[in-house]
Amino acid sequence: MTVTQKMYRYSLLIFLLSFIFSLSYGQATLLGKITDKSGEPLIGAAIVFEELNKGVVTDVSGTYNINVEPGSYTVKISFVGYKSHVEMIRLSEKSQTLNLSLEEDANILSDVVVMGKSETTETMERPFTVSAIDVKPLKIQNLDINQILNTTTGVRIREEGGLGSNFNFSLNGFNGSQVKFFIDGIPMDYFGSSLSLNNIPSNLISKIEVYKGVVPVHLGSDALGGAINITTNRAIKNYLNVSYAFGSFNTHRASLIGRFTDKSGFVVNANAFFNYSDNNYTVDAEVVNIQTGKVTEEEVERFHDAYQSQTVQLEGGVENKSYADDLFLGLILSSNEKEIQSGYNLTKVVGEAFTTDKALISTLKYQKKDLLVNGLSLTVNSTYKYGESMRVDTSSRQYNWRGEYAVKDLDVRSGEISWDKTEFRFNDNALMASANISYTIDERQSIALNNTYSRYRRVGEDPISYNAVPFSEPNILTKNITGLSYSLDLVEGKLRSVLFGKLLYMDALTRDGEGTADDDVLVAINNKQTQYGFGAATTYFLSDNLQVKASYEHTYRLPEVLEMFGNGLQILSNPNLEAEKSQNFNIGLLGKKRFNRNYILIEAGYLYRLPENLIRNAALGQTSTYENLQSARAHIFEGVIKYTYNDWLNLEVNGTYQNIVNNQKYTSAGGENYLYEDRLPNMPFLFGNAKAGVIFNNVGSETGKLSVNWSTLFVEAFYLKWPSQGSQESKYDIPRQISHDLSASYAMQDGKYNLSLSCTNIMDSKLFDNFMLQKPGRAFNVKLSYFIQ
């Protein structure tokens, strides 16, 4: 048995011993959740036992838990701006649940300005550098999660085309898998490509947390540059939300989202959504005449870029039981099909190649606060995915942008994208299991221990391949990440700090082709790595409205499946990738002020990064591969100003400047590196957003609400290749991008009926993005939504 294996056995033993605690007898427990009538949690609501003069307040999710002696009591639940509720209860030694929805008190509300901190405010006041997005006011708009995130400070999402296209997510200069994505704390890596940020509807979620740099241990992540945690809407007991949207390029998006809770506490969550688009927008391209070979530049319509995806999710379980606050078993069935129109530039026209992905995913979610003893909490998440994928490139035709084609006379073995025709099919089996144990020592101290284990197995075949098929024998990627954190609040809660450490282990067995043509054989490659990380985050409240933040992290990120295995067609494998390493420094300032009906928030941050072995995607003609860049250096500045007047007018301006350069002075051969101090190519360095929104009440009826929103995106021009390569005149660059979006949404009967109209890229500007691929022009969309509870 190796030292690493022993360490992980000891790690698992620690988890098992953590379950053994002494039971506390003679105590009765009252627990539950306090919300408003719309189901949103009330943070800081008071639950008081009047005979004992003892009480608690609800946390950021609106839940509470209190232990008292068995007996009969008068319990009063109150929250500023809402009518108090008084109830007589009798408690035995068993747990009892009391969930309530408080009614607004109109007489009080007219005089109240501040009613407590919102969940998004609580998130932003943590020691971590984090932005919290409240999705509630955005749900009636026709948006996906990518579109919401793309207006956040430091975030830049570069899509290669329309709906369903590949995209590159950048957060403060970190790209792709350097940023991790979660849904309710579960990594999205194991959901497959048919369930991603650009096809999940916004009305499925309630909040998005954007962590920049240091990521909390409870997420169990090896993220290098940050993480996105998406929280689904679980506050409302019973509801049904049906929506349908249609728009330009024959785009259709439908969703059905529901939740049912019976008196016993049994809960069923059911979600289904469908996306389709022809993506037949126009682009400027060079058209080759099939007969003469003459090249002309024309505005043409994309003709082979359709996308379709569908997902059904069913989840059943219980809430607020003595043995579990949440216990759910779920099943997800998802699939998608994507036609391929071009490679990584518009010179190659593809007319028949396509990809398909299918996934069957089972999920387990368990959470219990005050497990056996007060202050001890356990969260367990697990997923198992079986996926089937196919990459088809079998055509002998050569297309032009008019959709005309000629049959190849030579190189009949080659496909449209691949050197050889392919009908590559592969199956994925992926297991992920994570457990997080946290213990509140006292009101100032807490500890948390997290362990996340994952195993990814891929097997493939290609019945028409001339060469050895990389996945004809299993390729396996196993990881284990253990994290430990300690949190401490001092100076009456004004100084909040977190210390943490991580142990990361990877064992990858891949098989790659070696040789050429018919002599190609498979060679097994084993890649094992063990790394250690540590860091700290702290924040100090200079006043109730002003706080400073600072954090440092020495961290690693292990290579992901896509980076090592590729996708079987456009992305080539690289089994020899090394783990990324980085030292991250963050400092920030957050100030907010409410006066009368005005509210202003100002946030500024500086981030310094020293990444090594940076994994980046590099284009290789019509394909690409991931490779290590030995050393880089990043200086990143970002800021945001938000202003709200009486919840009627909302204004926001944010901007990001990121200077990320090659920090490798010498080549591997020892010579001087002429790319030293070059800004990294194909990466924006200056971008920002401006947003304005107005809400009008009593429009058309007493319950009618009209919201009008305008947003502007700015991205400064940047180079597609290294700045030192080529002459100034011949160098490719991605030009400056400015686009404007306008939307209007109308809701009646407190959001029961909703209508949204939107126009993206209203000026019909020519926009280019990742690898200089042209994006859609002006597009119109209509969304209808019906909500009932």
N, C-alpha and C positions, 0 to 999 in steps of 0.2 A: 504493500500500500504506500503510495507516494505521500509526501508531506502535504501537498495541496488537497489530496483526497481526505487525509486525516483532518485538516482544517475545516473542511466542509461537513464532515461527519460531526465534529464538535459543534459547528454552527447549528446543525439540525438538532443536536442534543440540547443546546441552549433553548431552542424554541420549544421543545417538548417539556423541559423543566419549567418553562415560564407559565405553563398551564396549571402547575400544581401550587395552589394557594389554600390557605385556611378559609373555610366558609364562615361567614358572619351570621349569627343566629339572633333571633329576637327582634329583627328589624322589618318594617314594612316599607315598600318602595312605591312611590307615585311617579309616573313618567308620562311623557306625551309630547305633543307638538302644538304650538300656538301660531296661528296664521291669521291673515285678514280674509275677507270674503272671497277674494280672487285666488286664494291659496298661497300667496306669497308669505314667507316666514316673517314673524315679528321678532326682531332682535332686541333683547333686553327687556322683554315683557316679564313682569313680576308675578310669581306664584307664592302666596303667603299663607301659612297655617296660622290663623288669627289667635287660636288658643295658646299656641306655643311662641308666637311672635318670631317665627322662623320661616325662612323662605329662600328661594333661588331665583335666578333670572335665566331666560332662554339664551342659547348660544347663537352662532351665526346661521345655523340651519333652523332656528326656531324651536329646537327641542330642549327639554329639561329633564332632570332626574333628581329626586330628593328622598332621603331615608328618614323615617320617624318611627316612634314606637307605635305598635298596633293600637287602633282605637277610632273614635268618631271625631271628625274635625270639620271646621268651617274653612273652606279654601277660597281665597279671593285671587282672581287673575285680573291684572290691570296693565294698561299700556297707554302712554300719553297720546291723546287724540282719539281714543277708542273707549267705548262703553265698558265699564268693569263688569265682570261676571263673578257671582258668588254661588258656591255649591256646597251642600253638605255631603260628605263622603265617609264611608266606614272602611278602614284598611285592616286587612289581616296580615299574616306574615308572608303572603304572596304578593307579587308585583301587580299593580293595577294601573291601567292606562286611562288618561284623561286628555283627549285631544279637543281643541276648541278653535272656532273661527270667530274673532271679535268683530263687532260692528263699529263703524266709524261714528264718532259723535260730532255731528255737524256744528253744534254750538261751540265745541272746543276747537275744532279744526280751523274755524275762521280766525282764531287768534293765535294759533300755534304755527311757528315757523320751523322749528327743529323738533323732530319726533324720534330722535335716536339715530344711530349709525346704520347705514344700509349694509348689506352683505358685501357689496363691492368696496365700500369704504373700509370695512374690517379687513378685507383681503389686502388692500393697498397699504395698510398700516403695519403689516408684518415686516420683519427685518429684511426679507428678501426684496430684490428689485423686481416688482411684479405690477402688471397692469390688469385691472379687472374690468371686463366689459359686461354691462347689463344688457342682455339680449331682449328683454321684455318689450321695450318700445320699438324694436326692429322686426318683430315677428310677422307683422302684417305686410311688410315689404317683401318683394320677390327676391330674396337674397339667399345665397348659400354661405357656409361658414368661411370659405376663402374670401368672399367679397367683404364680409364683416371684418376679418382680420387684416385685410390689406389696407385698411384706413387707420391701423394702430401704429403708434410711434415705434420705430425701429423695425417694423415688419415690411417686407417686400416680397410679394408673390408674383412670380413670372411664369405665366402660362404659355404653352407652345401653340395655343389655338383657342377654340371655342369650348363648349361644354364637354367635360370628360377628357380633355387633353391632359398630357403630362404637365406637371408644374414643378417649379423649384421654389421651395419655401426658404426665405432668408430672414434671420432674426439677428440684428446687429452684426451682420457679416458672416454669421454661421449659416450653413446651408444643409438641405437634405436631412440625413439622419443625425446630424449634429444637434438638431432640435427634435425632441421627442413629443409625440402626441398621445393624449389619453382621453378616453371617454369614461367619466365617473371613476377615474383612477386606474382604468384598465388600459394597457398599452394598445394602440391601434395597429401596431406592427402585425398583430396576429389576426386581424380582421380581413386582410387581403385587399387587393386593389379595387374590388367591386364595392368597397365601403370606405370612402375616403372623404377628405374635407370638401372636395368640390362637387359632391353629390348628396351630402346630408343637408336636409332642409333646416332653416333656422328655427321653425316653430317646434322642433323636437327638443330644443335646449333652452336653458334658463340663464346660464352664466358661462363666460369664458375667462380663464385665468392665463395670463401670459407671463411666465417666469423668464427673466433675462439673466443669464449667468448661472448663479447658484440655484439648484433645484432642491426642494424639500426631500428629505430621506423617505418620507412615506410613499412617494411615487415610485420608489424602487428603480431609479433610472440611472443610466450611465451617460446622460446627456452632456454634451460638451459646452453648448452655448445657450441652453434654455429649454423650456418645455411649455406645451399648450395643454391645459386640462379643461375639457369640455364637460359641463355639468348638465345632465338632462333634467327635465322638469318632473319632479316627484312630489311637489307640494300639494297639489290638488288631488283629492281622493277619487272623484269620479268625473270624467270629462270625455268628450269626443271632439276632435279637431280634424276637419276635412278641408283640404285645399287643392286647388288646381290652378296652374299657371300656363300660359301659352304666349309665344312671342316670335320674334324674327328668327329666320333660318329654320323654320318649322320646329321650334323648340317647345316641348311639353314637359311639365313637371307636376306630379300629383303626389299627395301624401295623405295617409289616414293614420291618425295617432289617437290612441285611447287608453283609458285607465279605469279599472273597476275595483272598488273595495267593498267587501261585505261587512256585516256587523262583527263577524268573528275575527276580523283583521286579515283575512285572506285577500291578496291583491293580484290582479292580472294586468300586465302592461302589454299592449299590442301596438306595433308600428308597422307600417308598410309604405314604401315610397317608390316612385317610378320616374325615370328621367329619359328623355329622348331628344335628339337634335340631329338635323342634317348637317349642321355646321357649314352650310353652303354660302358663306360670306365671300366677298370679293377680295382679291389681293392683286398687287402689281407684280407681274412675273415675266420672265423671258420665255416666249413661246417658240418652240422649234417646229418648223414646218416639216411634217412627216415625209413629204415627197422631195422637197428641194433642200432641206437642211437649213434654210434661212431663218435667222433669229430676229424676232421683233418683240418689243416690250409692250405688253397689253395689260388691261385690267380684266382679270378672269375670275370665274366662280369656282370655288373648291367643289369637286364632284365626287370625292371618295373619302369623306371625313365623318360619316355618321357615327353616332354614339348612342348606346342604350344600356341602361342599368336598372335593376330592380332588386329590392330588398324587402324581406318579411322578417319581423322579429317578434317573438312571443316569449313572455317572461311571467312566471308565477311564483308567489311566495307569500311571506307574512311580514308584518311590521309590528314593532312595539310589543314584543312578547318578552316573557321573563328570560327566555333562553337566547333571544336575538332581537336586536333593534331592526335589523333587516336580514332576511334570508330568502334569496331568490335563485331559482334555476331557470335558465333561458336557452333559447335556440334561435339562431340566425341563419337564414338562407338568403344568399345574395349571388348575383351574377351580372356580368356586363360583356358587351361586345363593342369593339372599337375598330373602325376602319382606319387605315394608315394612308395619309395623303402625300407625305413627303418624308425625307430624312431630316437631318439637323440643319438643312438649308433648303431653299426653294429651287435649287438647280435640279434636284432629283424628283421626278413626278411619279407617284405610285398610284396605281389604279385598281389593284386587286388584293394586296396584302392586308391582313387583319389579325386581331388578337381576341381571344375570349378567356374569361376567368369565371369560375364558379367556386363557391365556398359554402360549406356547412359547418357552423360554429356552435359549440355548446359553451355555456357560461355558468359560473357559480359565483355568487356574491354573498358574503356574510359580514355582518358588523354587529358588535355588542359593546356598549359602554358599561363601565362598572361591572366587569366580568368577575364574578366571585367576590371581589373586593372593590371598594370605592376607588376610583381613579385609574383602574386598569381597563384598557380598551383593546379589542382585537378586531382587525379587519383582514379578511381573506378574499382574494379574487383568483379565479382560475378560468382559463379558456382552453378549449381544444378545437383545432381547425383541421378539416379535411378539405383540400382545395384541388381543383382540376383546372389546368391552364393549357392553352394551345396558341402557338405562334405559326401562322401560315404565310409563306412567301413562295409560291409555286409557279407564278406566271412567267411565260416566255415573251410577254409583250413589253413594248417600250412606249409609254404614254407621253403625250405632251399636255399642256395645261388646258387645251380645248377638249380633252377627253378622247382625242384621236390616238390611234396606236399603230405600231408596226410590229410584226413578229420578228424576233431576233434571228439572224442567220448564223451568227457565231455565238459562242459562250452560252449555248442552250442549257448548260448546267446551272447557270447563274440565275438567281431570282431578281426581284426588283430592288431589294435592299441588300440581301445577303450575297456573299461570293458564290454560295451554292444554294440551290433550292432547299427549302426546309418545310417540314410539316411537324415541327417540334411540339411534343406534348409532354407535360410533366405533372406529377402529383406532389402536393405538399402535405405533410403531416406536421402540425406545429402544436406544441404544448407550452403553456405558460402558467405558472403558479406563484403567487406572491402572498406573503403573510406579514402583517405589520402589527406589532405589539407596542403600545404606548402606556406609560404610567405617569400619572400626575402625583409627584411627591408631595407638594403643597401648592399653595396658590402662586408661588413664584417659580417653581422648578418642575420640569418634566423630562422624561427620557423616552426615546423611541428606537425600536429595533426592527429593521425590515430585511427580508430575504426574498429575492426574486429569482426563480429558476426558469429557464426556457430551453427548449430543444426543437430544432427545425430539421426536418428530413425531407429531401427532394429526390425523386426518382423520375427519369424521363426516357423517352424513346423518340426516334425519328425514322420512320419506315423508308424514307427516300434519301437519307443522308449518304453521301459518298465517304464521309469520314467517321471516325469514332465519335459516338454520342456522349458528351460529358456526363450526363446523368443516367446512363444505362446501368451504372452501379450507384448505390445511394451516396449522396453528399449530405453530410450531417454537420450542423452548427449548434453547439451546446454552450450555454452561458449561465453563470451564476453571479449575482450581485448582492452583496451584504452591506447594509448601511446602519450606522449607529449615530444617534444625535442626542444632544443635551441642550435644553432650553432653559434660560434663566432671565427673570424679570427683576430689575433693581430700581431704586429711586422711585418707589411708589408707582411702578409700572412705566415710568418715563424712559427707562433704558431696557431694551429687549434684545437678547442675544441668543444665537444658536451656534453650537460647535458640532462638527460632524466628521465622520471618517467612513471610507468605503473600501471594500475589497472586491476586485473584479477578476473573474476567471473566464477564459474562453478555450474551447477545444473544437477545432474545425477540421473535418476530414473531407477534402475535396478531390475530385479527379478531373484533370484537364488534359486536353489533347496535346500530344508532342509529335513533331514530325510534320510532313507536308502531304497533301493530297491523299492518295490511297495508302500511303505508309503511315498515316496518322494512327497513333495508339494512345490509350489512356494511361496516365501516370498518377498514382496516388500522392497527394500532398497533405501533410499534417501540419497544422498551424496552432500551437498552444501558447497562450499568453496569460500571465498573472500580473495584475497591476494594483496599486494602492493609491487612494486619493484622500484628501482631507480639506477642510476649510472652515470658515466662520462667517457669520452675517450678523450685523448689529444695526439697531436704529435707536435714535434718541429724540425725544419730543422736546424741542426747545420751548414750545407752548402747545396748547390744545390744537392750534391750527398750523403748526410748522414742525416738521421733522426732517432729520438728516439720516441717511443710510450709508452703510459701507459694507463691503463683503470681499472676501478673498477665497479663491479655490484653486487647489492644485489637483487636477482631475484628468481622467482618461475616458476615452470612448472606444468601445470595441467595434470592429467592423460589423456591418449588417449583412443580411442574406442577399439583398439586391446588389450590394457593392462587391461581395465576394463571388456570388453565383451568376450575376447578370440576370437578364429577363428572357434570354433565349433568342433574341432577335436584334433589337436596336442597341442593347447594352451588353457588352462583352464581359466575361468573368475575369476576376483577378484574385486568385486564391492566396496570394502572398502579401496581402495588405497587412500593414502594421497598425496597432492601436494608435489613435490620435492622443496627443498629450497637450495640455494647455494650462497656463497660469492665467487666471482671470481676476482682474481688479475692478470693482464697481464702487462708485460713489454717487449719491443722488440727494436731491432736495425735493421735498413735497410740501407745498403750502396750499391751504384752502381757507376761504373766508366767506361767511354768510352774513349779509347785512340787509335787513328788511327782506325784500323779495329777491334779492340778488345773491348769486352764488358764483364764486370764481375759484378755479383750481389751477395751480401752476406746478409743473413737474419738470425737473431738469436732471440729466444724468451724464456722467462720463464713464466710459468703459475702456479698459486697457487690456489687451489680449496678447499672449505670447504662445501661439499654437505651434506644435511640432508634429511632423508626419501628418499634416493636414490632408484628409481624404477629400479629393475634389473630382468632379466629373469633367473629363476632357474629351472633346470631339475628335473622332477618327474618321474623317470623311462623312459617310452617311450613318455611322454608328458612333458609339462612345464607350469609354471605360472609366472606372474609378482608379485613381492613382494617388500615391502619397507625395505631398509636397513637403520637403524636409523642414522648412522653417518659415514662419510668417510673423508679422507684427501688426497690431491693429490699434488705432486710436479712434474712438467712436464717441460722438457727441449727439445728444438727442434732447428734445424738449417739447412740451405740449402746454397749451393754454386753453382752458375750457371756461365758458361763461354760460350761466343759465339765469333767466329771469322768470320767476314765478312759474316754473315748469311750462312756460309758454314759448320762450325763445331759447334755443340752444346754439351756441357757436363754439367751434373748435379749430385750432390751427396747431399742427405738429410738424416737426422736421427732424431729419437724421442726416448727419455727415459721418461717413466711415472711411477712414484712410487705412486700407489693408494692403500691406506691401510684402513682397518677397524678402525674407530676412536671411537668406542663404548666401553668404559671401563667396563661397568657393564651391565648385562642382565636385562630384564624387571622385573625379580624377585628380583633384587638387588644383585645378586651374581657377582663374578668376571668373566668377559668374556674372555675365553681362546683364542678367535679369535682376541682379541685386537692387533692392529699393524700388523695383517696378511695382506699380499697383496691380493687384490680381485682376486678370482679364474676365470679361463676361460677368461683371459684378457691379451693380450701381454703387456710386459713392455719395450721391446727394439726392435726397428725395423727401417729399412731404405731402401732407394732405390739408385741405381746408374744408370744413363742413358747416352748414347752417341749416337749422330746422325750426319750423314754426308750427304750433299746434293751436287750432281754433276749436272751441267747444260750442255746443248747441247749434251746430250747423245742420239745417234741414229739419231737425227735431231736437227735443231736449236731451236725447242721448247721443246725438250725432257728433262725431269728433273727426276733424280733418287735420292731417299733418302733411306739410310740404317740406321736402328735404333737397338740399343741393350739396354736391360734393365735388371737389376738384383734386386731381392727382397730378403731381409734378415729379418727374424723374429727369435729372440732368444726363446729358450724353455721356457714354462711357465706351471704352474699347472692347471689341469682341475678342481680340488677341492681345498678347503681351504688348505694352506700349513701346518697348524698345525694338520690336520686330517690324520690319518694313519701313517704308518712307511715309512721311506725313501725308502725301498726296494719295498713296495707294492703300493706306491703312483702313481696314474696315472698322467702322464704329456704329454703335447703336444710337440713333439721334435722340435729341431731347424729346421727352414725352409730356404732353399736357392733355388731359382729358377731363371732361365734365359730365356728371350724371345728375339727372333730375327725377324725382319721384313724388307722387302724391298718393296718400292713403286715406281712406274714409272708413270709419268704424261706427256701427250703431249698436244700441242696447248693450253697452259695456263690453264691446268687442265680440258680441255674438255673430254679427255679420260684418265682413270686411271686404273691401275692394281696394286694390293697389294698382296704380299705373306708373310705369317707369320708362325712362329713356336713358340708356347708357351711351357714353361717347357722343353726347348730343351734338357736338360740333363736327362729327364725322372725321375726326383727325386720323391721320395714318399713324398707327401705333405698332411698335416692334418690341419684342420681348426676348425671352430666353433664346440664345443662339441666333438672334436677329430674325426670328420667325414673326411674320406679320399677324397681328391680332384682328378680331372682328371690328368693323366700323360701327356706325350708328345702329342701335337695336332697340326695339320697343317690346315691352312685356306687360301683360295683364295678369293679375293674380286675384282669385276669388277664394275666400276662406269662410268657413262656418265653424263656430265654437259653441259647445253646449256643455253644461255641467249640472 
